[in-house]
Amino acid sequence: MEYVVNSPEETLMVAKSLAETLTGGEIVLLTGELGAGKTVFAKGIALGLGVEDTVTSPTFTIMNEYSGRLTMYHFDMYRLNGEKQELGFEEYFGASDTVCVIEWNVSEDFGDARIIRVDIEYMGEHDRRITIYEDLMR
């Protein structure tokens, strides 16, 4: 699926719509340049899951946990500089009552989890192309 959005609010709505279809066990991989809107998309997923807490980028903590209809684990691997490391996060991947949202992914071991990749591309100052690829790596 492909969407062209013209504002962060539209990005939130695309992500919220996606989140409303999630049933648990999914891993959402967010790709895009720095500042493209990955964290905004994560906020939209949280909105669609009924998370009431303020969602912030976990750049310095690497992971934040949020409670909603499903527990959302929000990972930001930016500080790892693309290096694959044993972080012990695999226990979160694919759990039936969770959704993992990962920015700057460095892992390849997701077990049997349903993988959804979201590519966010700049098209202009506020315009973005959001492409969603579902059920990858299965």
A tleap script that builds the chain and sets N, CA, C and O, in Angstrom:
source leaprc.protein.ff14SB
mol = sequence {
  NMET GLU TYR VAL VAL ASN SER PRO GLU GLU
  THR LEU MET VAL ALA LYS SER LEU ALA GLU
  THR LEU THR GLY GLY GLU ILE VAL LEU LEU
  THR GLY GLU LEU GLY ALA GLY LYS THR VAL
  PHE ALA LYS GLY ILE ALA LEU GLY LEU GLY
  VAL GLU ASP THR VAL THR SER PRO THR PHE
  THR ILE MET ASN GLU TYR SER GLY ARG LEU
  THR MET TYR HIE PHE ASP MET TYR ARG LEU
  ASN GLY GLU LYS GLN GLU LEU GLY PHE GLU
  GLU TYR PHE GLY ALA SER ASP THR VAL CYS
  VAL ILE GLU TRP ASN VAL SER GLU ASP PHE
  GLY ASP ALA ARG ILE ILE ARG VAL ASP ILE
  GLU TYR MET GLY GLU HIE ASP ARG ARG ILE
  THR ILE TYR GLU ASP LEU MET CARG
}
set mol.1.N position { 0.851 -1.172 0.000 }
set mol.1.CA position { 0.000 0.000 0.000 }
set mol.1.C position { 0.894 1.231 0.000 }
set mol.1.O position { 1.954 1.252 0.626 }
set mol.2.N position { 0.453 2.236 -0.701 }
set mol.2.CA position { 1.227 3.470 -0.787 }
set mol.2.C position { 0.320 4.657 -0.526 }
set mol.2.O position { -0.808 4.723 -1.012 }
set mol.3.N position { 0.844 5.596 0.258 }
set mol.3.CA position { 0.117 6.815 0.592 }
set mol.3.C position { 1.037 8.001 0.358 }
set mol.3.O position { 2.247 7.904 0.566 }
set mol.4.N position { 0.474 9.110 -0.071 }
set mol.4.CA position { 1.199 10.369 -0.114 }
set mol.4.C position { 0.520 11.280 0.895 }
set mol.4.O position { -0.679 11.542 0.810 }
set mol.5.N position { 1.315 11.762 1.861 }
set mol.5.CA position { 0.779 12.616 2.916 }
set mol.5.C position { 1.422 13.986 2.827 }
set mol.5.O position { 2.529 14.138 2.310 }
set mol.6.N position { 0.703 14.991 3.346 }
set mol.6.CA position { 1.177 16.364 3.244 }
set mol.6.C position { 1.426 17.021 4.589 }
set mol.6.O position { 1.704 18.218 4.655 }
set mol.7.N position { 1.327 16.239 5.675 }
set mol.7.CA position { 1.516 16.819 7.004 }
set mol.7.C position { 1.766 15.700 8.014 }
set mol.7.O position { 1.440 14.541 7.760 }
set mol.8.N position { 2.348 16.057 9.166 }
set mol.8.CA position { 2.503 15.064 10.222 }
set mol.8.C position { 1.156 14.490 10.680 }
set mol.8.O position { 1.073 13.318 11.049 }
set mol.9.N position { 0.116 15.308 10.655 }
set mol.9.CA position { -1.214 14.822 11.061 }
set mol.9.C position { -1.710 13.719 10.132 }
set mol.9.O position { -2.323 12.752 10.584 }
set mol.10.N position { -1.448 13.861 8.839 }
set mol.10.CA position { -1.838 12.814 7.895 }
set mol.10.C position { -1.007 11.550 8.108 }
set mol.10.O position { -1.514 10.439 7.956 }
set mol.11.N position { 0.268 11.720 8.459 }
set mol.11.CA position { 1.113 10.567 8.782 }
set mol.11.C position { 0.540 9.828 9.986 }
set mol.11.O position { 0.468 8.600 9.982 }
set mol.12.N position { 0.133 10.569 11.015 }
set mol.12.CA position { -0.492 9.963 12.194 }
set mol.12.C position { -1.713 9.141 11.810 }
set mol.12.O position { -1.902 8.037 12.320 }
set mol.13.N position { -2.537 9.663 10.922 }
set mol.13.CA position { -3.772 8.975 10.547 }
set mol.13.C position { -3.500 7.690 9.761 }
set mol.13.O position { -4.199 6.694 9.948 }
set mol.14.N position { -2.491 7.704 8.882 }
set mol.14.CA position { -2.125 6.478 8.164 }
set mol.14.C position { -1.670 5.420 9.160 }
set mol.14.O position { -2.076 4.261 9.074 }
set mol.15.N position { -0.822 5.825 10.110 }
set mol.15.CA position { -0.318 4.884 11.112 }
set mol.15.C position { -1.435 4.387 12.026 }
set mol.15.O position { -1.476 3.207 12.373 }
set mol.16.N position { -2.331 5.278 12.414 }
set mol.16.CA position { -3.461 4.894 13.266 }
set mol.16.C position { -4.314 3.844 12.564 }
set mol.16.O position { -4.729 2.862 13.179 }
set mol.17.N position { -4.574 4.052 11.276 }
set mol.17.CA position { -5.358 3.078 10.503 }
set mol.17.C position { -4.668 1.720 10.459 }
set mol.17.O position { -5.317 0.685 10.605 }
set mol.18.N position { -3.355 1.724 10.259 }
set mol.18.CA position { -2.609 0.469 10.264 }
set mol.18.C position { -2.730 -0.206 11.632 }
set mol.18.O position { -2.991 -1.406 11.713 }
set mol.19.N position { -2.541 0.564 12.702 }
set mol.19.CA position { -2.578 0.006 14.059 }
set mol.19.C position { -3.917 -0.630 14.381 }
set mol.19.O position { -3.975 -1.618 15.114 }
set mol.20.N position { -4.979 -0.082 13.850 }
set mol.20.CA position { -6.312 -0.631 14.122 }
set mol.20.C position { -6.497 -2.020 13.536 }
set mol.20.O position { -7.433 -2.726 13.911 }
set mol.21.N position { -5.612 -2.430 12.611 }
set mol.21.CA position { -5.682 -3.766 12.017 }
set mol.21.C position { -4.788 -4.771 12.735 }
set mol.21.O position { -4.870 -5.970 12.471 }
set mol.22.N position { -3.935 -4.294 13.639 }
set mol.22.CA position { -2.980 -5.174 14.309 }
set mol.22.C position { -3.669 -6.015 15.383 }
set mol.22.O position { -4.538 -5.531 16.108 }
set mol.23.N position { -3.267 -7.272 15.469 }
set mol.23.CA position { -3.890 -8.200 16.415 }
set mol.23.C position { -2.924 -8.718 17.470 }
set mol.23.O position { -3.334 -9.441 18.379 }
set mol.24.N position { -1.660 -8.363 17.363 }
set mol.24.CA position { -0.640 -8.813 18.310 }
set mol.24.C position { 0.356 -9.730 17.643 }
set mol.24.O position { -0.002 -10.552 16.798 }
set mol.25.N position { 1.607 -9.583 18.029 }
set mol.25.CA position { 2.673 -10.392 17.454 }
set mol.25.C position { 3.371 -9.740 16.274 }
set mol.25.O position { 4.334 -10.297 15.748 }
set mol.26.N position { 2.910 -8.576 15.845 }
set mol.26.CA position { 3.508 -7.912 14.697 }
set mol.26.C position { 4.756 -7.127 15.081 }
set mol.26.O position { 4.889 -6.627 16.199 }
set mol.27.N position { 5.666 -7.037 14.112 }
set mol.27.CA position { 6.839 -6.174 14.224 }
set mol.27.C position { 6.755 -5.193 13.065 }
set mol.27.O position { 6.689 -5.591 11.902 }
set mol.28.N position { 6.759 -3.908 13.394 }
set mol.28.CA position { 6.680 -2.851 12.387 }
set mol.28.C position { 8.060 -2.220 12.282 }
set mol.28.O position { 8.540 -1.593 13.226 }
set mol.29.N position { 8.695 -2.392 11.123 }
set mol.29.CA position { 10.022 -1.832 10.877 }
set mol.29.C position { 9.862 -0.510 10.140 }
set mol.29.O position { 9.315 -0.473 9.038 }
set mol.30.N position { 10.335 0.569 10.740 }
set mol.30.CA position { 10.217 1.901 10.146 }
set mol.30.C position { 11.542 2.301 9.522 }
set mol.30.O position { 12.571 2.335 10.196 }
set mol.31.N position { 11.512 2.605 8.223 }
set mol.31.CA position { 12.727 3.034 7.537 }
set mol.31.C position { 12.502 4.408 6.929 }
set mol.31.O position { 11.383 4.773 6.570 }
set mol.32.N position { 13.573 5.151 6.821 }
set mol.32.CA position { 13.525 6.486 6.233 }
set mol.32.C position { 14.666 7.322 6.763 }
set mol.32.O position { 15.278 6.989 7.778 }
set mol.33.N position { 14.945 8.400 6.076 }
set mol.33.CA position { 16.026 9.285 6.480 }
set mol.33.C position { 15.736 9.931 7.832 }
set mol.33.O position { 14.596 9.936 8.296 }
set mol.34.N position { 16.758 10.463 8.443 }
set mol.34.CA position { 16.625 11.195 9.682 }
set mol.34.C position { 15.621 12.330 9.481 }
set mol.34.O position { 15.759 13.126 8.552 }
set mol.35.N position { 14.617 12.405 10.345 }
set mol.35.CA position { 13.612 13.457 10.252 }
set mol.35.C position { 12.477 13.192 9.276 }
set mol.35.O position { 11.640 14.066 9.052 }
set mol.36.N position { 12.434 11.993 8.689 }
set mol.36.CA position { 11.402 11.693 7.690 }
set mol.36.C position { 10.018 11.516 8.305 }
set mol.36.O position { 9.014 11.715 7.622 }
set mol.37.N position { 9.949 11.146 9.581 }
set mol.37.CA position { 8.650 10.963 10.216 }
set mol.37.C position { 8.455 9.608 10.865 }
set mol.37.O position { 7.321 9.212 11.133 }
set mol.38.N position { 9.536 8.890 11.122 }
set mol.38.CA position { 9.422 7.560 11.733 }
set mol.38.C position { 8.787 7.631 13.120 }
set mol.38.O position { 7.906 6.834 13.443 }
set mol.39.N position { 9.229 8.575 13.932 }
set mol.39.CA position { 8.660 8.693 15.276 }
set mol.39.C position { 7.220 9.174 15.217 }
set mol.39.O position { 6.399 8.756 16.034 }
set mol.40.N position { 6.898 10.041 14.271 }
set mol.40.CA position { 5.501 10.461 14.088 }
set mol.40.C position { 4.651 9.248 13.743 }
set mol.40.O position { 3.538 9.107 14.250 }
set mol.41.N position { 5.160 8.375 12.891 }
set mol.41.CA position { 4.432 7.158 12.527 }
set mol.41.C position { 4.242 6.274 13.760 }
set mol.41.O position { 3.163 5.718 13.965 }
set mol.42.N position { 5.289 6.143 14.585 }
set mol.42.CA position { 5.178 5.354 15.820 }
set mol.42.C position { 4.100 5.943 16.733 }
set mol.42.O position { 3.353 5.201 17.371 }
set mol.43.N position { 4.020 7.266 16.795 }
set mol.43.CA position { 2.985 7.922 17.607 }
set mol.43.C position { 1.591 7.580 17.082 }
set mol.43.O position { 0.659 7.391 17.863 }
set mol.44.N position { 1.452 7.501 15.762 }
set mol.44.CA position { 0.172 7.132 15.167 }
set mol.44.C position { -0.214 5.695 15.472 }
set mol.44.O position { -1.386 5.396 15.703 }
set mol.45.N position { 0.774 4.805 15.473 }
set mol.45.CA position { 0.502 3.417 15.846 }
set mol.45.C position { 0.010 3.373 17.292 }
set mol.45.O position { -0.967 2.692 17.605 }
set mol.46.N position { 0.690 4.101 18.160 }
set mol.46.CA position { 0.269 4.148 19.569 }
set mol.46.C position { -1.157 4.666 19.688 }
set mol.46.O position { -1.955 4.134 20.460 }
set mol.47.N position { -1.474 5.694 18.930 }
set mol.47.CA position { -2.828 6.256 18.936 }
set mol.47.C position { -3.846 5.188 18.552 }
set mol.47.O position { -4.884 5.053 19.199 }
set mol.48.N position { -3.547 4.431 17.503 }
set mol.48.CA position { -4.437 3.373 17.044 }
set mol.48.C position { -4.550 2.202 18.004 }
set mol.48.O position { -5.516 1.442 17.949 }
set mol.49.N position { -3.562 2.051 18.888 }
set mol.49.CA position { -3.595 0.987 19.893 }
set mol.49.C position { -4.232 1.462 21.194 }
set mol.49.O position { -4.373 0.688 22.140 }
set mol.50.N position { -4.613 2.725 21.239 }
set mol.50.CA position { -5.252 3.252 22.437 }
set mol.50.C position { -4.285 3.656 23.541 }
set mol.50.O position { -4.676 3.760 24.704 }
set mol.51.N position { -3.036 3.883 23.187 }
set mol.51.CA position { -2.044 4.339 24.164 }
set mol.51.C position { -2.377 5.772 24.546 }
set mol.51.O position { -2.581 6.618 23.675 }
set mol.52.N position { -2.433 6.046 25.832 }
set mol.52.CA position { -2.756 7.386 26.308 }
set mol.52.C position { -1.519 8.181 26.718 }
set mol.52.O position { -1.586 9.405 26.829 }
set mol.53.N position { -0.396 7.509 26.944 }
set mol.53.CA position { 0.843 8.190 27.326 }
set mol.53.C position { 1.412 8.956 26.134 }
set mol.53.O position { 1.104 8.652 24.982 }
set mol.54.N position { 2.238 9.943 26.425 }
set mol.54.CA position { 2.943 10.677 25.382 }
set mol.54.C position { 4.065 9.796 24.852 }
set mol.54.O position { 4.899 9.314 25.619 }
set mol.55.N position { 4.085 9.591 23.554 }
set mol.55.CA position { 5.106 8.761 22.915 }
set mol.55.C position { 6.270 9.653 22.507 }
set mol.55.O position { 6.090 10.648 21.805 }
set mol.56.N position { 7.462 9.285 22.956 }
set mol.56.CA position { 8.670 10.025 22.607 }
set mol.56.C position { 9.672 9.075 21.977 }
set mol.56.O position { 9.571 7.858 22.132 }
set mol.57.N position { 10.628 9.632 21.272 }
set mol.57.CA position { 11.660 8.814 20.656 }
set mol.57.C position { 12.542 8.198 21.729 }
set mol.57.O position { 13.030 8.905 22.611 }
set mol.58.N position { 12.753 6.876 21.664 }
set mol.58.CA position { 13.607 6.228 22.664 }
set mol.58.C position { 15.081 6.203 22.251 }
set mol.58.O position { 15.794 5.250 22.565 }
set mol.59.N position { 15.538 7.240 21.552 }
set mol.59.CA position { 16.903 7.247 21.030 }
set mol.59.C position { 17.942 6.959 22.106 }
set mol.59.O position { 18.884 6.207 21.855 }
set mol.60.N position { 17.800 7.528 23.283 }
set mol.60.CA position { 18.828 7.345 24.306 }
set mol.60.C position { 18.573 6.136 25.198 }
set mol.60.O position { 19.514 5.588 25.772 }
set mol.61.N position { 17.333 5.716 25.322 }
set mol.61.CA position { 17.021 4.539 26.130 }
set mol.61.C position { 16.915 3.274 25.295 }
set mol.61.O position { 16.887 2.174 25.847 }
set mol.62.N position { 16.855 3.405 24.001 }
set mol.62.CA position { 16.712 2.352 22.994 }
set mol.62.C position { 15.303 1.762 22.953 }
set mol.62.O position { 14.833 1.424 21.866 }
set mol.63.N position { 14.605 1.620 24.087 }
set mol.63.CA position { 13.257 1.064 24.059 }
set mol.63.C position { 12.355 1.756 25.082 }
set mol.63.O position { 12.759 2.025 26.213 }
set mol.64.N position { 11.131 2.033 24.656 }
set mol.64.CA position { 10.080 2.505 25.560 }
set mol.64.C position { 8.905 1.550 25.455 }
set mol.64.O position { 8.649 0.989 24.389 }
set mol.65.N position { 8.196 1.365 26.547 }
set mol.65.CA position { 7.030 0.480 26.603 }
set mol.65.C position { 5.778 1.305 26.865 }
set mol.65.O position { 5.778 2.199 27.712 }
set mol.66.N position { 4.700 0.998 26.125 }
set mol.66.CA position { 3.435 1.720 26.274 }
set mol.66.C position { 2.296 0.720 26.369 }
set mol.66.O position { 2.282 -0.290 25.666 }
set mol.67.N position { 1.344 1.008 27.240 }
set mol.67.CA position { 0.177 0.142 27.403 }
set mol.67.C position { -1.003 0.703 26.641 }
set mol.67.O position { -1.293 1.898 26.696 }
set mol.68.N position { -1.680 -0.185 25.929 }
set mol.68.CA position { -2.896 0.142 25.196 }
set mol.68.C position { -3.667 -1.147 24.992 }
set mol.68.O position { -3.563 -2.071 25.799 }
set mol.69.N position { -4.433 -1.213 23.928 }
set mol.69.CA position { -5.149 -2.446 23.590 }
set mol.69.C position { -4.168 -3.608 23.506 }
set mol.69.O position { -4.474 -4.719 23.937 }
set mol.70.N position { -2.996 -3.348 22.954 }
set mol.70.CA position { -1.841 -4.250 22.960 }
set mol.70.C position { -0.675 -3.460 23.535 }
set mol.70.O position { -0.637 -2.237 23.405 }
set mol.71.N position { 0.266 -4.132 24.160 }
set mol.71.CA position { 1.464 -3.442 24.635 }
set mol.71.C position { 2.332 -3.108 23.434 }
set mol.71.O position { 2.593 -3.965 22.589 }
set mol.72.N position { 2.778 -1.861 23.362 }
set mol.72.CA position { 3.654 -1.430 22.274 }
set mol.72.C position { 5.056 -1.227 22.826 }
set mol.72.O position { 5.267 -0.476 23.778 }
set mol.73.N position { 6.011 -1.915 22.205 }
set mol.73.CA position { 7.430 -1.697 22.500 }
set mol.73.C position { 7.990 -0.892 21.341 }
set mol.73.O position { 7.961 -1.332 20.191 }
set mol.74.N position { 8.499 0.286 21.653 }
set mol.74.CA position { 9.030 1.193 20.639 }
set mol.74.C position { 10.547 1.222 20.772 }
set mol.74.O position { 11.082 1.696 21.775 }
set mol.75.N position { 11.234 0.712 19.758 }
set mol.75.CA position { 12.689 0.639 19.745 }
set mol.75.C position { 13.250 1.681 18.782 }
set mol.75.O position { 12.670 1.928 17.724 }
set mol.76.N position { 14.364 2.286 19.142 }
set mol.76.CA position { 15.094 3.183 18.245 }
set mol.76.C position { 16.559 2.771 18.316 }
set mol.76.O position { 17.233 3.000 19.320 }
set mol.77.N position { 17.038 2.167 17.247 }
set mol.77.CA position { 18.392 1.618 17.223 }
set mol.77.C position { 19.414 2.574 16.618 }
set mol.77.O position { 20.533 2.164 16.312 }
set mol.78.N position { 19.048 3.837 16.443 }
set mol.78.CA position { 19.909 4.817 15.782 }
set mol.78.C position { 21.302 4.877 16.419 }
set mol.78.O position { 22.306 4.907 15.708 }
set mol.79.N position { 21.366 4.893 17.731 }
set mol.79.CA position { 22.654 5.031 18.425 }
set mol.79.C position { 23.574 3.838 18.212 }
set mol.79.O position { 24.764 3.919 18.513 }
set mol.80.N position { 23.047 2.739 17.700 }
set mol.80.CA position { 23.874 1.553 17.486 }
set mol.80.C position { 24.665 1.635 16.186 }
set mol.80.O position { 25.471 0.752 15.891 }
set mol.81.N position { 24.437 2.697 15.402 }
set mol.81.CA position { 25.183 2.942 14.160 }
set mol.81.C position { 25.131 1.772 13.189 }
set mol.81.O position { 26.109 1.501 12.492 }
set mol.82.N position { 24.007 1.081 13.138 }
set mol.82.CA position { 23.838 -0.009 12.190 }
set mol.82.C position { 24.549 -1.289 12.557 }
set mol.82.O position { 24.526 -2.245 11.781 }
set mol.83.N position { 25.185 -1.338 13.724 }
set mol.83.CA position { 25.909 -2.533 14.135 }
set mol.83.C position { 24.962 -3.551 14.755 }
set mol.83.O position { 24.167 -3.222 15.636 }
set mol.84.N position { 25.055 -4.780 14.289 }
set mol.84.CA position { 24.239 -5.842 14.858 }
set mol.84.C position { 24.843 -6.234 16.197 }
set mol.84.O position { 26.036 -6.520 16.295 }
set mol.85.N position { 24.008 -6.245 17.219 }
set mol.85.CA position { 24.474 -6.555 18.564 }
set mol.85.C position { 23.466 -7.463 19.247 }
set mol.85.O position { 22.285 -7.473 18.901 }
set mol.86.N position { 23.944 -8.226 20.222 }
set mol.86.CA position { 23.054 -9.021 21.060 }
set mol.86.C position { 22.498 -8.097 22.135 }
set mol.86.O position { 23.217 -7.720 23.061 }
set mol.87.N position { 21.236 -7.732 22.022 }
set mol.87.CA position { 20.638 -6.787 22.957 }
set mol.87.C position { 19.626 -7.437 23.889 }
set mol.87.O position { 19.201 -6.825 24.868 }
set mol.88.N position { 19.239 -8.672 23.591 }
set mol.88.CA position { 18.277 -9.355 24.437 }
set mol.88.C position { 16.837 -8.938 24.192 }
set mol.88.O position { 15.962 -9.258 24.996 }
set mol.89.N position { 16.573 -8.237 23.108 }
set mol.89.CA position { 15.223 -7.780 22.816 }
set mol.89.C position { 14.384 -8.850 22.123 }
set mol.89.O position { 13.171 -8.690 21.983 }
set mol.90.N position { 15.013 -9.931 21.691 }
set mol.90.CA position { 14.295 -10.957 20.948 }
set mol.90.C position { 13.102 -11.503 21.717 }
set mol.90.O position { 12.134 -11.961 21.108 }
set mol.91.N position { 13.153 -11.463 23.052 }
set mol.91.CA position { 12.042 -11.976 23.851 }
set mol.91.C position { 10.764 -11.174 23.637 }
set mol.91.O position { 9.673 -11.675 23.910 }
set mol.92.N position { 10.875 -9.951 23.159 }
set mol.92.CA position { 9.700 -9.117 22.906 }
set mol.92.C position { 9.088 -9.393 21.529 }
set mol.92.O position { 7.902 -9.141 21.316 }
set mol.93.N position { 9.889 -9.905 20.603 }
set mol.93.CA position { 9.474 -10.046 19.218 }
set mol.93.C position { 8.458 -11.170 19.051 }
set mol.93.O position { 8.718 -12.318 19.411 }
set mol.94.N position { 7.304 -10.825 18.503 }
set mol.94.CA position { 6.307 -11.816 18.153 }
set mol.94.C position { 5.373 -12.243 19.265 }
set mol.94.O position { 4.526 -13.107 19.036 }
set mol.95.N position { 5.484 -11.676 20.465 }
set mol.95.CA position { 4.576 -12.042 21.557 }
set mol.95.C position { 3.149 -11.675 21.160 }
set mol.95.O position { 2.922 -10.611 20.584 }
set mol.96.N position { 2.198 -12.534 21.459 }
set mol.96.CA position { 0.829 -12.383 20.953 }
set mol.96.C position { 0.082 -11.173 21.510 }
set mol.96.O position { -0.941 -10.776 20.952 }
set mol.97.N position { 0.567 -10.588 22.588 }
set mol.97.CA position { -0.126 -9.431 23.163 }
set mol.97.C position { 0.659 -8.131 22.987 }
set mol.97.O position { 0.430 -7.155 23.701 }
set mol.98.N position { 1.590 -8.129 22.025 }
set mol.98.CA position { 2.434 -6.960 21.815 }
set mol.98.C position { 2.532 -6.581 20.342 }
set mol.98.O position { 2.236 -7.368 19.444 }
set mol.99.N position { 2.961 -5.343 20.140 }
set mol.99.CA position { 3.381 -4.861 18.830 }
set mol.99.C position { 4.739 -4.206 19.054 }
set mol.99.O position { 4.878 -3.350 19.928 }
set mol.100.N position { 5.732 -4.597 18.280 }
set mol.100.CA position { 7.053 -3.976 18.365 }
set mol.100.C position { 7.215 -3.030 17.182 }
set mol.100.O position { 7.021 -3.418 16.030 }
set mol.101.N position { 7.568 -1.802 17.477 }
set mol.101.CA position { 7.811 -0.792 16.455 }
set mol.101.C position { 9.292 -0.457 16.528 }
set mol.101.O position { 9.783 -0.020 17.568 }
set mol.102.N position { 10.006 -0.661 15.419 }
set mol.102.CA position { 11.467 -0.519 15.441 }
set mol.102.C position { 11.914 0.505 14.407 }
set mol.102.O position { 11.652 0.360 13.213 }
set mol.103.N position { 12.596 1.545 14.888 }
set mol.103.CA position { 13.240 2.519 14.020 }
set mol.103.C position { 14.715 2.143 13.902 }
set mol.103.O position { 15.328 1.727 14.886 }
set mol.104.N position { 15.282 2.282 12.719 }
set mol.104.CA position { 16.697 2.010 12.477 }
set mol.104.C position { 17.040 0.570 12.870 }
set mol.104.O position { 17.978 0.339 13.633 }
set mol.105.N position { 16.289 -0.379 12.356 }
set mol.105.CA position { 16.446 -1.780 12.708 }
set mol.105.C position { 17.876 -2.294 12.477 }
set mol.105.O position { 18.503 -1.966 11.470 }
set mol.106.N position { 18.381 -3.098 13.416 }
set mol.106.CA position { 19.678 -3.761 13.268 }
set mol.106.C position { 19.560 -5.277 13.433 }
set mol.106.O position { 20.567 -5.980 13.355 }
set mol.107.N position { 18.369 -5.785 13.657 }
set mol.107.CA position { 18.171 -7.211 13.894 }
set mol.107.C position { 17.641 -7.892 12.646 }
set mol.107.O position { 17.045 -7.254 11.779 }
set mol.108.N position { 17.864 -9.181 12.567 }
set mol.108.CA position { 17.286 -9.980 11.489 }
set mol.108.C position { 16.544 -11.190 12.040 }
set mol.108.O position { 15.911 -11.927 11.284 }
set mol.109.N position { 16.617 -11.400 13.342 }
set mol.109.CA position { 16.026 -12.581 13.951 }
set mol.109.C position { 14.707 -12.213 14.626 }
set mol.109.O position { 14.685 -11.762 15.771 }
set mol.110.N position { 13.609 -12.414 13.896 }
set mol.110.CA position { 12.293 -12.083 14.413 }
set mol.110.C position { 11.423 -13.313 14.629 }
set mol.110.O position { 10.227 -13.191 14.895 }
set mol.111.N position { 12.011 -14.484 14.518 }
set mol.111.CA position { 11.239 -15.706 14.705 }
set mol.111.C position { 10.107 -15.793 13.697 }
set mol.111.O position { 10.304 -15.541 12.508 }
set mol.112.N position { 8.916 -16.153 14.173 }
set mol.112.CA position { 7.756 -16.308 13.301 }
set mol.112.C position { 6.855 -15.081 13.294 }
set mol.112.O position { 5.704 -15.165 12.866 }
set mol.113.N position { 7.353 -13.962 13.755 }
set mol.113.CA position { 6.534 -12.753 13.850 }
set mol.113.C position { 6.098 -12.269 12.466 }
set mol.113.O position { 6.794 -12.475 11.471 }
set mol.114.N position { 4.952 -11.634 12.426 }
set mol.114.CA position { 4.470 -10.985 11.205 }
set mol.114.C position { 5.227 -9.662 11.063 }
set mol.114.O position { 5.166 -8.806 11.946 }
set mol.115.N position { 5.934 -9.504 9.957 }
set mol.115.CA position { 6.760 -8.324 9.727 }
set mol.115.C position { 6.034 -7.368 8.791 }
set mol.115.O position { 5.545 -7.760 7.732 }
set mol.116.N position { 5.974 -6.108 9.203 }
set mol.116.CA position { 5.411 -5.045 8.374 }
set mol.116.C position { 6.496 -3.984 8.245 }
set mol.116.O position { 6.943 -3.422 9.245 }
set mol.117.N position { 6.916 -3.713 7.022 }
set mol.117.CA position { 7.927 -2.664 6.809 }
set mol.117.C position { 7.238 -1.420 6.290 }
set mol.117.O position { 6.413 -1.484 5.379 }
set mol.118.N position { 7.584 -0.290 6.879 }
set mol.118.CA position { 7.031 0.996 6.479 }
set mol.118.C position { 8.188 1.878 6.033 }
set mol.118.O position { 9.043 2.248 6.839 }
set mol.119.N position { 8.212 2.213 4.745 }
set mol.119.CA position { 9.229 3.118 4.207 }
set mol.119.C position { 8.628 4.510 4.113 }
set mol.119.O position { 7.546 4.690 3.554 }
set mol.120.N position { 9.331 5.492 4.663 }
set mol.120.CA position { 8.874 6.880 4.617 }
set mol.120.C position { 9.918 7.678 3.843 }
set mol.120.O position { 11.083 7.744 4.236 }
set mol.121.N position { 9.485 8.285 2.733 }
set mol.121.CA position { 10.396 9.020 1.864 }
set mol.121.C position { 9.989 10.478 1.759 }
set mol.121.O position { 8.806 10.809 1.678 }
set mol.122.N position { 10.999 11.344 1.762 }
set mol.122.CA position { 10.760 12.765 1.511 }
set mol.122.C position { 10.314 12.968 0.077 }
set mol.122.O position { 10.870 12.366 -0.842 }
set mol.123.N position { 9.310 13.813 -0.119 }
set mol.123.CA position { 8.899 14.234 -1.460 }
set mol.123.C position { 8.901 15.755 -1.559 }
set mol.123.O position { 8.774 16.306 -2.652 }
set mol.124.N position { 9.042 16.416 -0.454 }
set mol.124.CA position { 9.026 17.868 -0.371 }
set mol.124.C position { 9.130 18.252 1.088 }
set mol.124.O position { 9.321 17.395 1.950 }
set mol.125.N position { 9.004 19.534 1.366 }
set mol.125.CA position { 9.169 19.998 2.742 }
set mol.125.C position { 8.254 19.273 3.722 }
set mol.125.O position { 8.710 18.841 4.781 }
set mol.126.N position { 6.986 19.132 3.393 }
set mol.126.CA position { 6.033 18.458 4.275 }
set mol.126.C position { 5.480 17.173 3.667 }
set mol.126.O position { 4.841 16.384 4.363 }
set mol.127.N position { 5.716 16.959 2.396 }
set mol.127.CA position { 5.156 15.807 1.695 }
set mol.127.C position { 6.023 14.567 1.892 }
set mol.127.O position { 7.252 14.628 1.839 }
set mol.128.N position { 5.350 13.443 2.120 }
set mol.128.CA position { 6.045 12.167 2.286 }
set mol.128.C position { 5.296 11.088 1.508 }
set mol.128.O position { 4.074 11.137 1.362 }
set mol.129.N position { 6.049 10.127 1.020 }
set mol.129.CA position { 5.464 8.906 0.460 }
set mol.129.C position { 5.656 7.825 1.524 }
set mol.129.O position { 6.773 7.574 1.976 }
set mol.130.N position { 4.566 7.201 1.909 }
set mol.130.CA position { 4.609 6.117 2.892 }
set mol.130.C position { 4.209 4.842 2.165 }
set mol.130.O position { 3.106 4.741 1.627 }
set mol.131.N position { 5.112 3.874 2.154 }
set mol.131.CA position { 4.843 2.592 1.510 }
set mol.131.C position { 4.873 1.512 2.588 }
set mol.131.O position { 5.832 1.403 3.353 }
set mol.132.N position { 3.811 0.722 2.632 }
set mol.132.CA position { 3.688 -0.318 3.647 }
set mol.132.C position { 3.746 -1.682 2.962 }
set mol.132.O position { 2.957 -1.990 2.070 }
set mol.133.N position { 4.708 -2.484 3.410 }
set mol.133.CA position { 4.891 -3.843 2.911 }
set mol.133.C position { 4.547 -4.772 4.070 }
set mol.133.O position { 5.145 -4.675 5.141 }
set mol.134.N position { 3.582 -5.675 3.859 }
set mol.134.CA position { 3.158 -6.557 4.950 }
set mol.134.C position { 3.621 -7.991 4.735 }
set mol.134.O position { 3.884 -8.432 3.616 }
set mol.135.N position { 3.708 -8.703 5.870 }
set mol.135.CA position { 4.060 -10.125 5.903 }
set mol.135.C position { 5.377 -10.432 5.209 }
set mol.135.O position { 5.475 -11.387 4.439 }
set mol.136.N position { 6.375 -9.629 5.483 }
set mol.136.CA position { 7.693 -9.881 4.943 }
set mol.136.C position { 8.385 -10.973 5.747 }
set mol.136.O position { 8.026 -11.229 6.897 }
set mol.137.N position { 9.365 -11.605 5.148 }
set mol.137.CA position { 10.231 -12.576 5.824 }
set mol.137.C position { 9.475 -13.772 6.383 }
set mol.137.O position { 9.924 -14.363 7.364 }
set mol.138.N position { 8.355 -14.146 5.802 }
set mol.138.CA position { 7.631 -15.333 6.295 }
set mol.138.C position { 7.707 -16.421 5.277 }
set mol.138.O position { 7.164 -17.505 5.491 }
savepdb mol mol.pdb
quit
